[in-house]
């Protein structure tokens, strides 16, 4: 995660909304900002950013652990 990265529309961000951490795509509609799911196969609703929401940073990469057994 890059905390100094530019928060631009269309970038993946890590945010805290209502006390929960979430990874979403930053979108703008009608001069309001939303967090949209990246998974187009599911029908998750967009989350409107409020004064209580906080964007922690831009997602710069993903590290995964695989079972080697």
N, C-alpha and C positions, 0 to 999 in steps of 0.2 A: 504494500500500500504506500502511496506517495502522498504525504500530507501537504507537501508544497505544490503539488500538481494543480494545474488550472482546472477549475470546475466549469467545464463546457457542456453544452447540451449534447446528448448522445453518448457521453462517456459513462463507463461503469463506476459507481461510487459505493463507498461503505458509509452507511448512515445510521443514526439512532433515531427511531420514531417511537414515541410513547414508551420509552424504556427498553425497546427491543432493537438489536442490531440487525441490519438487513443489507444485502448487496443488491443493488438495482441500477437501472439506467436512468440518468437524469434527463427529464423532458420538460418542455415548456408549452403551455397551451393557454390562450387568452390572458396573457401576462401573469400567469400563476405557474409555479414550479411543481412538478410531480416526480415521483419515483415509479418507474414502470418495470415490470418483470422482463427479464431477458428471454425467458422460456415462452415461446409462442405456442407451444403445444398445450399449455394449461391456460385456464381462464382466470388468472389472478387479477384483481382490481388494481388500478393505479392508486398510489398513496400520495395525497396532497401534502406538500411540505408546509409546516406551520412555524410559528415563532418558537415552539418547543422542540422542533426537529433540529438535528445537527448533522452536517456532513463532515465525517472524519477525514476523508481523503479519497483520492482516485485509486482505483484498483489497477495496479501496474503489472501484476502477474499472479499465477496460481501455483501452489506447491501441493503435490498430492503424494500420498504414501500408498504403496501397493503391497499386498501380502505376497511375500516371495516363497511361501511354503509349497 
